[in-house]
Amino acid sequence: MAKTTEARTYEEALAWLRDHGFDVTDAPGTNGRVFLRKYNVSAAIQKGPDDSVKIFAYPGYLIGSEISKLVNRGYQQFLKTSKTEIPATADHLKALHSFAEELKVALGLPSLYNESLGTVSEAYQYDRIVDRDKPTVERPRRPWEVAGKPAAVAAKKGRA
């Protein structure tokens, strides 16, 4: 049976976050946008036009003063910032997962089954083939796509 969740207003969400140990800091130079911090993980939310809450910056582990992005390369997850990329440890992933689940409760968002099983990345790359994540037209042609055509045609004619 589906369980419904009730979205919170911006003020209700801020009160819930403060009551549950989140550091809430106003974003400089903006009105209605705050940074949240707990477990050395940070995110930013902003006030919507109808007093709703929107996520401005998705949760990421803090590396220095920058919010990292979780990248999944299939064999390992990494925390990537504009300056560095480090392998994500179990402690990093546990902190990210806990923060994300608490943020969903605070904002009144549904907790999805696959996300509840573990930490979810923004980007996935399951193999190490260079440029496979790019659209087909932007990928460089592989040697077997260019040089192998005449040889393949000749081999098929020889079998017939």
N, C-alpha and C positions, 0 to 999 in steps of 0.2 A: 504494500500500500504506500502510495506517495505521501510524503510528509511536506506540508507547506511551511514556508518560512515567511516571516513578516519583515519587510525591509524597514530599517530604522531611518529616522531623520538624521541630518548632519549633527545636530546638537545632542541627540540621544546616543549616537555612535561615539562622539567625543567623550561624553560622560562615562559610557561603558568602558572605553579604552583607558581613561584615567583611573577608574576604579579597579581595573585589573592589571595595573602595574606598567602600562605603556608610558614611555616618555613622549609627550606631545609638544612639539615645537612649531611655532608659526613660521611659515616660509617667508624669507625676507622679500619685501617688495611686492607681495601679492596679498589679496584679501580672500579669505575662504579656502586657503590651502595650508595643510599642516604636514609635517614630517612625523612619522611614528618610529619609535625604536624600542626594541626589547630583544633579549638573547643575542645582542650584537647583530641583529637583523633590522633593516629599515625599509620603509615604504612611505609613499605620500598619498594622501587623499585630498579631495577637494569638494567643495559644496556645489551641487548641481543647481540648475535654475529653479527647480520646484522643491528646494530644501532636501533633495536626495543626496546621496554620497556616491562619488565616483572615485575609482582608484586612478591616481595620476601616475605614480611610479610603482610598479609591481615589487613585491618583496624581494630583497636581495641581501646577501651577507655583506656586512661592511668591511671593506679592505681599505685601510686608511680612513679617509672621509668620504669615499665613493661607494655607492651602492653597486654591487657586482651583479652580473647576469649569469644565471646557471645555464651552462651549455652541456648537452649530452652528446658524446662522441661514440656511444655504443660500448666501448671498452672502459670508459671512465667519464665521470662528470667533472666539469671544471667551473671555477668561479672566474669570470672574465670581467675586467674593467678596461678603461681606455688605455691604461698603462701596463697592465700585467694580466697574467692568467695563471692560476694555481689549481692543482688538483683538489677537488672537494673531498673532505674527510667525512666520516660518519657523524662526527659532532656538528660539522657545518650543516649537513643535510637534516639532522634531527632538529636543529635550531630553526632552519628555514621552514620545515614542516609544521612545527609547533606554532610559529609565528603566523603562518598562512591560515592554519585552522582557527586560531583565535581571532584573526582579522575577519574571517568569514562570519563567525558568530557575532562579532561586534557590528558588522555592517548589515547583518540579516541576510546574507547570501547563502544559497544552498551548498551543502557539502557533498560533492559528488563522490561516488564509490571509488573510481579509479584514482582520484586525487587523494582520497583518504588512506590509500594503501601506502603511499610514500610521496616523496618530493617529485614535483613535476617540473620539467625544464621548458623553457621557451623555445628552444631549438634542438632538433635531434639530427644526428648524422651517424648512422649505424655502421658505415664502413669507412675505410680510409682512402677511397678512390677520389683523387683530386677533382674538383669541380662537379661532382655528381649532384650536389645540392643546387646548382644553377639550372635555369631553364634550358631545355634541349638546344635551342638556337644559339645560346651563349656559350655552350661547351665547346672546347677545341675538339677537332676530329681526331679520333683514335687511329693508330697505325692500321689496325685491321679493318677500319671503316674506309680507309683510303687505298692502301696498297693491296689488300686481299681480294678485291672484287674480280680482277681478270683471272687470278689463279683459282678462285672458287668456281667461276664459270667453266673454266677448262677442266677442272676435276669432275664436275657434274656431267659434262659431255662425255668424258672418258668412261664413266660408269654405265652409261646408258646403252 
